[in-house]
Amino acid sequence: HGATPFSRHHLATCVAEHIAQEALELMASAAARTIGSWLELAGRVQQVASAGSFDLHGIGRRGLRESSDGPASAQAALRTFGEPEASVRVVLYRDNHAWCPYCRKVWMQLEEKRIPYRVEKVSMNCYGDKSRAFLAKTPQGLLPAVELDGRFYKDSTAIMQLIEKSFPEKRRLMPASGLELDAAQRLLSLERDLFGAWLHWLRGEESSRARSSFERAMDATDAALAARGGPFFMGTELLLPDIAFVSTLDQIAASVLYYKGIRVKGGHWPHINAWFAAMDGVESYRASEGDFHTHAHDLPPQIGGCIASQMEEQRAIAAEIDGIAGSWSLPLPPLTAESLEPGRESPTDELEAAHALVHCHRGILKSTGVGEAADLLYRYVAAALIDAAEEPQKTPRRPVPECADPEAAAAALRWTRDRISVPRDMSFPAARKLRAYLNWAADAIDPRKGWHGVPLPVGNRRDTDPARFAVAAHDWRWHPGEAVLLATLAPGADSLLNFPGWSAMAGPSLAAAVDTWKEQSR
């Protein structure tokens, strides 16, 4: 028809490419239908949890923002411990990611004393900007901070003393006076000595002298635990000295292993090992506990860097914690008390990981910079995790779906894999499973040899800025048919649909979808 003539070969090539593209789109569409939408996956999570009696929000799990009572949680925005909401006198300002060790001390103290409180989350300088409202209260922006009866306080030590003094009717965590108080004060000084020796070796000086100083401080800590028979610092009851030591010993266990190659959990300090075992039975400890990978990479920007020993054993251990040595490859070895990072696993781990991924998928997709191009692969990972919770399997049985840009999609999966944070996102056992499943899917569509990913920065962690994950209400898109699933599969959703003010909570597109479904169902 007058167009530029093409050779038969060129025409055949164009037709073949067009057919291949259409076939790929058809396969992707078929895979998407098999995997299901995000709302269908949410329904599957709830169904499997109910059928298997899995407690997704139990002790040490991700928890709920609305968990005002019951197990402690990094997600909780309000804690009332069964008391009326009007009884709340405390607002705790702590960091978004649950990285701040000083915030953790106050958080655990409030939990152990069962003092009702609200949570306001604020970014640390190393990963985000603080709000103007918070800086108006404290221009330096230091965390933690609390408001008690409308008055603003900062500095964790002063805050903890204030809380003990202001709530005499609650459980006492410090002796009132006498020799016991003196002993508790000496333990608090010992924690500062240990902190200083550890920090000097970790960031200040890689030398035998610095190591010896650290080991002497650890020996003194172990001896202090032994002096009263343990397992806690003051004997058989957890008190404020234990809470003071929590963040320091947890960060030591992660960082000294990662950067120096020396094991602390399961190491040669027997009374410290017994203390860790006892703390594992404390609800507030497990709710606020990070994992080795999170601590190893949240510390450098907080303290100005960490010095690795560069010994062969240290490099091997760091590679295992980072998943570079195949430690995030399926099938995963059993997680036990003897593992490099001790723990225990259950089928709930996969379901907790799937639940977190489904719940946060829009922010996750936004943070990667790839967005919808990787959506199907993230849904695949969620579906595979749910499959494994339903029926334990060594590797995912469903085939990995094709995608238009496998390298970009794999890069997105790996970006998320390396930035899962414990306890902000989920428990350590669940994070371990999610990292492995993301790794599996990425390698399946982009099977280059060796480790691939974007190295975590050390100067700052703006790669985890909460603003990267923020999703505006108008970004939410729902199909009308998904409203049916919401009503039939998600517990309590049927009552939500009938709640008069629900449209403002759900966002315009989902509200419109539900209204459409209601109209059609009549």
C-alpha positions in Angstrom: 0.0 0.0 0.0 2.8 2.4 -0.8 4.7 1.8 2.5 8.4 1.2 2.6 9.0 -2.4 1.5 10.3 -4.9 4.1 12.2 -8.0 3.4 10.4 -11.3 4.2 13.1 -12.0 6.9 12.5 -8.6 8.5 8.8 -9.0 8.4 9.0 -12.5 9.9 11.2 -11.2 12.7 8.8 -8.4 13.5 5.8 -10.8 13.6 7.8 -13.3 15.7 8.7 -10.5 18.2 5.1 -9.4 18.4 3.8 -12.9 18.9 6.5 -13.5 21.6 5.5 -10.3 23.4 1.8 -11.2 23.3 2.6 -14.7 24.6 4.6 -13.2 27.4 1.7 -10.9 28.3 -0.7 -13.8 28.2 1.5 -15.9 30.4 1.9 -13.0 32.8 -1.9 -12.5 32.9 -2.5 -16.3 33.5 0.1 -16.3 36.2 -1.5 -13.2 37.8 -4.8 -15.0 37.9 -3.3 -18.1 39.4 -1.4 -16.1 42.1 -4.3 -13.8 42.8 -4.6 -10.1 43.6 -3.2 -8.6 46.8 -6.6 -8.6 48.4 -7.1 -12.3 47.4 -3.7 -13.0 49.0 -4.8 -11.1 52.2 -7.9 -13.4 52.3 -5.7 -16.5 51.9 -3.5 -15.3 54.8 -6.5 -15.0 57.0 -8.0 -18.4 55.9 -4.7 -20.3 56.5 -4.2 -18.6 59.8 -7.7 -19.5 60.9 -7.5 -23.1 59.6 -4.0 -23.7 61.2 -4.7 -21.8 64.4 -1.6 -19.6 63.6 -1.3 -16.5 65.9 0.1 -13.9 63.5 0.2 -11.3 66.3 1.5 -13.4 69.2 4.5 -12.6 71.4 7.5 -11.5 69.3 5.5 -11.3 66.1 4.9 -8.2 63.9 1.7 -7.3 65.8 -0.9 -4.7 65.0 -1.0 -0.9 65.2 -4.3 -1.3 67.1 -2.9 -3.7 69.7 -3.6 -1.6 72.7 -3.7 -4.7 74.9 -2.2 -8.1 74.7 1.3 -8.8 73.4 3.8 -5.9 73.0 4.5 -5.0 69.4 6.7 -2.7 67.4 3.6 -1.7 65.5 1.5 -0.6 68.4 0.5 3.1 68.5 -1.4 2.9 71.8 -1.0 0.7 74.8 -3.7 0.7 77.6 -3.2 -2.7 79.3 -6.9 -2.9 79.8 -7.3 0.5 81.3 -9.5 3.3 79.8 -7.9 5.3 77.1 -8.6 8.4 79.1 -6.0 7.1 81.7 -3.1 7.6 79.2 -0.7 10.2 80.7 2.4 9.3 78.7 3.4 9.9 75.0 6.5 8.1 74.0 8.5 9.6 71.1 10.6 6.9 69.6 12.2 6.2 66.2 10.3 4.8 63.3 12.6 1.8 62.7 13.1 0.7 66.3 16.8 1.1 65.9 17.4 3.6 68.8 18.8 1.8 71.8 17.8 4.5 74.2 14.2 4.5 73.0 14.1 0.8 73.5 15.0 1.2 77.2 12.1 3.5 77.9 9.8 1.4 75.7 10.6 -1.7 77.7 10.2 0.1 81.0 6.7 1.3 80.1 5.8 -2.2 79.0 7.2 -3.9 82.2 5.4 -1.4 84.4 2.2 -1.6 82.3 1.9 2.1 82.2 -0.6 3.2 79.5 1.1 5.2 76.7 0.8 6.5 73.2 3.5 6.2 70.6 4.6 8.9 68.2 7.3 7.8 65.8 10.0 10.1 64.7 12.9 9.5 62.2 16.4 9.4 63.4 18.8 11.8 61.7 20.7 8.9 60.1 17.7 7.9 57.9 15.2 10.7 57.7 14.0 14.2 58.6 12.2 15.0 61.8 8.8 16.8 61.6 8.6 20.5 62.4 6.2 19.7 65.1 8.7 17.6 66.9 11.6 20.0 66.4 9.4 22.8 67.9 9.3 20.7 71.1 13.1 20.0 71.1 15.2 21.8 68.5 18.0 19.3 68.8 15.6 16.5 67.9 17.1 14.0 70.3 15.3 10.7 71.0 13.8 9.3 73.1 11.4 11.9 74.5 8.2 11.7 76.5 5.3 13.9 77.4 4.0 13.2 80.9 0.8 15.0 81.9 1.5 17.5 79.0 5.1 18.3 80.0 8.0 17.4 77.7 11.1 15.5 78.8 14.2 14.2 77.1 17.3 12.1 77.9 16.6 8.4 78.5 18.3 8.2 81.9 16.3 11.2 83.2 13.1 9.8 81.6 13.5 6.4 83.3 14.0 8.0 86.7 11.0 10.2 86.1 8.8 7.2 85.2 9.9 5.3 88.3 9.1 8.4 90.5 5.8 9.3 88.8 4.1 5.9 88.9 4.7 4.6 92.5 1.5 2.4 92.2 3.0 0.4 89.3 5.5 -2.4 89.5 8.8 -1.1 91.0 11.8 -1.7 88.8 14.4 0.0 91.1 14.9 -0.7 94.8 13.7 2.2 96.9 16.8 2.6 99.1 19.6 0.9 101.0 22.1 -1.7 99.9 19.9 -2.9 97.1 19.6 0.5 95.5 23.4 0.9 95.8 23.9 -2.4 94.0 21.5 -1.4 91.3 23.3 1.9 90.8 26.6 0.0 90.5 25.2 -2.2 87.8 24.0 0.8 85.9 27.6 2.2 86.0 28.9 -1.2 84.9 26.7 -1.0 81.8 28.2 2.3 80.9 31.7 0.9 81.3 30.8 -2.0 79.0 29.2 0.3 76.5 32.4 2.5 76.4 34.8 -0.5 76.0 32.7 -2.0 73.2 32.3 1.3 71.4 36.0 2.0 71.5 36.9 -1.3 70.0 34.1 -1.3 67.4 34.7 2.2 66.0 37.8 3.6 67.6 40.7 1.2 67.6 41.3 -2.3 66.1 44.0 -3.5 68.4 44.7 -6.2 71.0 44.6 -3.5 73.7 41.1 -2.5 72.7 40.0 -6.1 72.5 41.4 -6.9 75.9 39.6 -3.9 77.4 36.3 -5.1 75.9 36.8 -8.7 77.1 37.6 -7.4 80.7 34.3 -5.5 80.6 32.5 -8.6 79.4 34.2 -10.7 82.2 33.0 -8.1 84.8 29.5 -8.2 83.4 29.5 -12.0 83.5 30.8 -11.9 87.1 28.1 -9.4 88.1 25.4 -11.8 86.9 27.0 -14.7 88.7 27.3 -12.8 92.0 23.5 -12.9 92.7 22.9 -16.3 91.2 21.1 -15.0 88.1 19.6 -15.3 85.7 19.0 -11.6 85.9 21.4 -8.9 87.3 19.6 -8.6 90.6 18.7 -12.2 90.9 15.5 -14.0 89.9 13.5 -10.9 88.9 13.9 -8.6 85.9 14.6 -5.0 87.1 15.9 -1.7 85.6 19.5 -2.8 85.4 18.5 -5.6 83.0 16.6 -3.1 80.8 19.6 -0.9 80.8 21.8 -3.8 79.6 19.4 -5.0 76.9 20.3 -2.7 74.0 24.0 -2.8 74.8 24.3 -6.6 75.0 22.0 -7.1 72.0 24.1 -4.7 69.9 27.3 -6.3 71.2 26.1 -9.8 70.2 25.4 -8.7 66.6 28.3 -6.3 66.0 31.1 -8.1 67.7 30.2 -11.2 65.7 29.8 -9.4 62.4 32.8 -7.0 62.6 35.2 -9.0 64.9 34.2 -12.6 64.3 33.6 -13.3 68.0 30.5 -15.0 69.2 28.7 -13.6 72.3 25.4 -15.4 72.1 26.5 -18.9 72.7 30.0 -17.7 73.5 32.3 -18.4 76.5 30.5 -16.1 79.0 28.1 -18.6 80.6 26.1 -16.2 82.8 25.6 -13.8 79.9 24.3 -16.8 77.9 21.9 -17.6 80.8 20.8 -14.0 80.9 20.0 -14.0 77.1 18.0 -17.3 77.6 16.0 -15.7 80.5 15.4 -12.5 78.5 13.9 -14.6 75.7 11.0 -15.3 78.0 10.3 -11.6 78.5 7.5 -10.3 76.3 8.8 -6.7 76.0 12.3 -8.0 75.1 11.1 -10.2 72.2 8.8 -7.4 70.9 11.7 -5.0 70.7 14.5 -7.4 69.7 16.4 -6.8 66.5 18.3 -9.4 64.5 22.0 -9.5 63.7 21.6 -8.2 60.1 19.6 -5.2 61.2 22.0 -4.2 64.0 25.1 -4.8 61.9 23.8 -2.2 59.3 21.9 0.2 61.5 25.0 0.8 63.8 27.5 2.4 61.3 25.5 5.5 60.5 24.5 6.0 64.2 28.0 5.8 65.7 30.2 7.0 62.8 31.3 3.7 61.3 32.5 0.3 62.5 35.9 -1.2 62.1 36.0 -4.8 60.8 38.9 -7.0 61.9 39.2 -8.4 58.3 40.3 -11.8 59.6 39.2 -14.7 57.5 36.7 -16.0 60.0 35.2 -12.5 60.5 34.7 -12.1 56.7 33.0 -15.5 56.5 30.7 -14.7 59.3 29.8 -11.3 57.9 29.0 -13.0 54.5 26.7 -15.5 56.2 24.8 -12.8 58.1 24.5 -10.8 54.8 23.2 -13.8 52.9 26.2 -13.6 50.5 27.5 -17.1 51.5 24.2 -18.8 50.4 22.7 -18.5 53.9 19.6 -16.9 52.3 19.2 -19.7 49.7 16.3 -22.2 49.8 16.1 -24.7 51.4 17.1 -23.0 54.6 18.8 -25.1 57.3 16.8 -25.5 60.6 16.9 -22.6 62.9 18.0 -23.7 66.4 19.7 -22.6 69.6 23.0 -23.6 68.0 22.6 -21.6 64.8 25.0 -18.7 64.2 22.0 -16.5 65.1 20.0 -18.6 67.6 16.3 -18.9 67.2 13.3 -21.2 66.8 11.1 -21.6 63.8 7.5 -22.6 63.2 5.0 -22.6 60.2 3.8 -19.2 61.5 7.0 -17.7 60.2 6.1 -18.0 56.6 2.6 -16.7 57.3 3.9 -13.7 59.3 6.2 -12.8 56.4 3.4 -13.1 53.9 1.1 -11.0 56.0 3.7 -8.3 56.4 4.4 -8.3 52.6 0.7 -8.1 51.7 0.0 -5.4 54.3 3.0 -3.2 53.2 3.1 -4.0 49.4 2.3 -0.6 48.1 5.0 1.1 50.2 7.5 -1.6 49.3 6.8 -1.2 45.6 7.2 2.5 45.8 10.4 2.3 47.7 12.1 0.1 45.0 11.7 2.7 42.3 10.4 0.0 40.0 6.8 -0.1 41.1 4.3 -2.0 39.2 6.9 -3.7 37.0 7.7 -6.0 39.9 4.2 -6.3 41.4 3.6 -9.8 40.0 6.9 -11.1 41.4 6.1 -9.8 44.9 2.7 -11.4 44.8 4.4 -14.6 43.7 6.6 -14.5 46.8 3.6 -13.8 49.1 1.7 -16.8 47.5 4.7 -19.1 47.8 5.0 -18.2 51.5 1.4 -18.9 52.1 1.7 -22.2 50.2 4.6 -23.2 52.6 2.5 -22.3 55.6 -0.3 -24.5 54.3 2.0 -27.4 53.4 5.7 -27.3 54.4 8.0 -27.4 51.3 11.7 -27.1 50.8 11.3 -24.8 47.8 8.3 -23.1 46.1 6.4 -25.6 44.0 4.5 -23.1 41.8 6.5 -21.9 38.8 8.0 -18.4 38.9 6.1 -16.2 36.4 7.6 -14.5 33.4 8.0 -10.7 33.5 8.7 -8.1 30.9 11.9 -6.8 32.6 13.4 -9.6 34.7 16.6 -7.7 35.6 14.7 -4.7 37.0 12.2 -6.9 38.8 15.0 -9.0 40.3 16.8 -5.8 41.4 13.6 -4.7 43.2 13.3 -8.0 45.0 16.9 -7.8 46.1 16.5 -4.2 47.3 13.7 -5.3 49.6 15.5 -8.4 50.7 18.5 -6.5 52.0 16.4 -3.8 53.8 14.0 -5.9 55.9 14.3 -4.5 59.4 13.7 -6.4 62.6 11.5 -5.8 64.7 10.1 -2.9 62.6 8.8 -5.3 59.9 8.5 -8.7 61.5 10.3 -11.2 63.8 13.7 -12.6 63.0 12.4 -16.1 62.0 9.9 -14.5 59.6 12.5 -12.1 58.2 14.8 -15.0 57.5 12.1 -16.7 55.5 11.1 -13.6 53.5 14.7 -12.8 52.6 15.2 -16.4 51.4 12.0 -16.3 49.3 12.8 -12.9 47.8 16.2 -14.3 47.0 14.8 -17.4 45.4 12.4 -15.4 43.1 15.1 -12.9 42.1 17.6 -15.7 41.2 14.9 -17.6 39.3 14.3 -14.7 36.9 17.8 -13.3 36.8 20.1 -16.4 37.3 23.5 -14.6 37.2 26.1 -16.2 39.4 27.3 -14.6 42.6 25.6 -12.1 44.9 23.7 -9.3 43.4 22.2 -6.3 45.2 22.8 -2.6 46.1 25.2 -2.5 49.0 23.9 -0.9 52.1 25.3 2.5 52.8 27.3 3.2 55.9 27.4 7.0 56.1 23.6 7.3 56.4 20.6 5.1 55.8 18.4 7.4 53.7 17.7 4.3 51.6 15.2 3.5 54.4 13.8 7.0 54.8 10.1 6.5 55.7 9.2 9.0 53.0 10.4 6.4 50.4 7.5 4.1 51.5 4.8 6.7 51.9 1.8 6.1 49.7 -0.8 8.8 49.1 -4.5 7.9 49.4 -5.0 8.5 45.6 -2.4 5.9 44.8 -4.6 3.1 46.0 -6.4 1.2 43.3 -9.0 -1.5 43.8 -11.2 -3.6 41.5 -14.9 -3.6 42.5 -14.8 -7.4 42.6 -12.1 -7.2 45.3 -14.7 -5.7 47.6 -16.5 -9.0 47.6 -13.3 -10.7 48.7 -12.8 -8.1 51.4 -16.3 -8.8 52.7 -16.1 -12.6 52.6 -12.5 -13.4 53.4 -11.1 -10.8 55.8 -12.3 -11.2 59.4 -14.4 -8.2 60.5 -14.4 -6.7 57.1 -18.2 -7.1 56.7 -18.8 -4.8 59.7 -16.2 -2.4 58.3 -18.2 -2.1 55.0 -21.2 -1.0 57.0 -19.4 1.5 59.2 -20.7 5.0 58.3 -17.4 6.8 58.2 -15.5 4.1 56.5 -15.1 5.9 53.1 -12.7 8.4 54.6 -10.7 5.6 56.2 -10.5 3.4 53.1 -9.7 6.0 50.4 -11.9 7.0 47.5 -11.1 4.2 45.0 -11.8 1.3 47.4 -14.9 3.1 48.8 -16.2 3.5 45.3 -15.6 -0.1 44.5 -17.5 -1.2 47.6 -20.4 1.1 46.8 -20.5 -0.3 43.3 -20.5 -3.9 44.7 -23.2 -3.0 47.2 -25.4 -1.5 44.4 -24.8 -4.5 42.1 -25.5 -7.0 44.9 -29.0 -5.5 45.5 
